[in-house]
Amino acid sequence: MTKKRKRYTREFKLQAVELTLQEGATVSQVAEELGINAVMLSRWRRELVADPEEAFPGSGRLKETEAELSRLRKELAEAKLESEILKKALAVFSRERK
């Protein structure tokens, strides 16, 4: 049997992290109350503190930096392909002149 992976909304994650930031609340206490793993809640907290704007992008959406990286990789692949085509064309045309 396979376990179905639980998905949590951005709002749920934000509220859970806010609970851990309240005075007197520990990550493990909040995680136990919510029925989630304490390690996961700690990771959510780190992500939110590191970059609040890009934390929890949701399924199907890439973080801004990941989207740019993907775009740049695609551009690089296209540039390499064009370069290879030009090299082959140069080789063909230089042979014809001789």
C-alpha positions as CSV (number, residue, x, y, z in Angstrom):
1,M,0.0,0.0,0.0
2,T,1.2,3.5,-0.7
3,K,0.6,6.4,1.6
4,K,-1.0,9.4,0.2
5,R,1.1,12.5,0.8
6,K,-0.6,15.2,2.7
7,R,-0.7,18.7,1.2
8,Y,-1.0,21.8,3.3
9,T,-2.2,25.2,2.1
10,R,0.0,28.3,2.3
11,E,-2.4,29.8,4.8
12,F,-2.2,26.7,7.0
13,K,1.6,26.9,7.0
14,L,1.6,30.6,7.8
15,Q,-0.7,30.1,10.7
16,A,1.3,27.2,12.0
17,V,4.5,29.2,11.9
18,E,2.8,32.1,13.6
19,L,1.8,29.8,16.4
20,T,5.4,28.8,16.9
21,L,6.5,32.5,17.1
22,Q,4.1,33.2,20.0
23,E,5.7,33.4,23.4
24,G,5.8,30.2,25.3
25,A,5.0,28.0,22.4
26,T,7.6,25.5,21.1
27,V,7.7,24.0,17.7
28,S,7.1,20.5,19.1
29,Q,4.1,21.6,21.1
30,V,2.5,23.3,18.1
31,A,3.3,20.4,15.8
32,E,1.7,17.9,18.2
33,E,-1.4,20.1,18.6
34,L,-1.8,20.4,14.8
35,G,-1.0,16.7,14.2
36,I,2.0,17.4,12.0
37,N,5.7,16.5,12.1
38,A,7.9,18.9,14.2
39,V,10.7,18.7,11.7
40,M,8.4,19.7,8.9
41,L,7.1,22.7,11.0
42,S,10.7,23.7,11.7
43,R,11.5,23.6,8.0
44,W,8.4,25.8,7.3
45,R,9.6,28.3,9.9
46,R,13.2,28.4,8.4
47,E,11.7,28.9,4.9
48,L,9.5,31.8,6.1
49,V,12.3,33.5,8.0
50,A,14.7,33.1,5.1
51,D,12.5,34.6,2.4
52,P,8.9,35.5,3.3
53,E,8.0,36.5,-0.2
54,E,9.0,33.2,-1.8
55,A,8.1,30.8,1.0
56,F,5.5,28.2,0.3
57,P,5.1,28.8,-3.5
58,G,2.5,26.1,-3.9
59,S,2.2,23.2,-6.2
60,G,2.9,23.9,-9.8
61,R,4.5,27.3,-9.1
62,L,8.2,27.7,-9.0
63,K,10.0,30.1,-6.8
64,E,11.2,33.2,-8.7
65,T,14.8,32.1,-8.5
66,E,14.0,28.6,-9.7
67,A,11.9,29.9,-12.6
68,E,14.7,32.2,-13.7
69,L,17.2,29.3,-13.4
70,S,15.0,27.2,-15.6
71,R,14.6,29.9,-18.1
72,L,18.4,30.5,-18.2
73,R,19.1,26.8,-18.7
74,K,16.6,26.7,-21.6
75,E,18.3,29.7,-23.2
76,L,21.8,28.1,-22.7
77,A,20.6,24.8,-24.4
78,E,19.2,26.8,-27.3
79,A,22.5,28.8,-27.6
80,K,24.5,25.6,-27.6
81,L,22.3,24.1,-30.3
82,E,22.7,27.2,-32.4
83,S,26.5,27.2,-31.9
84,E,26.7,23.5,-33.0
85,I,24.6,24.3,-36.1
86,L,26.8,27.2,-37.0
87,K,30.0,25.1,-36.5
88,K,28.6,22.4,-38.8
89,A,27.6,25.0,-41.4
90,L,31.0,26.6,-41.3
91,A,32.6,23.2,-41.8
92,V,30.4,22.5,-44.8
93,F,30.9,25.9,-46.5
94,S,34.7,25.9,-45.9
95,R,34.9,22.4,-47.6
96,E,33.0,23.7,-50.7
97,R,35.4,26.5,-51.3
98,K,38.4,24.3,-51.7
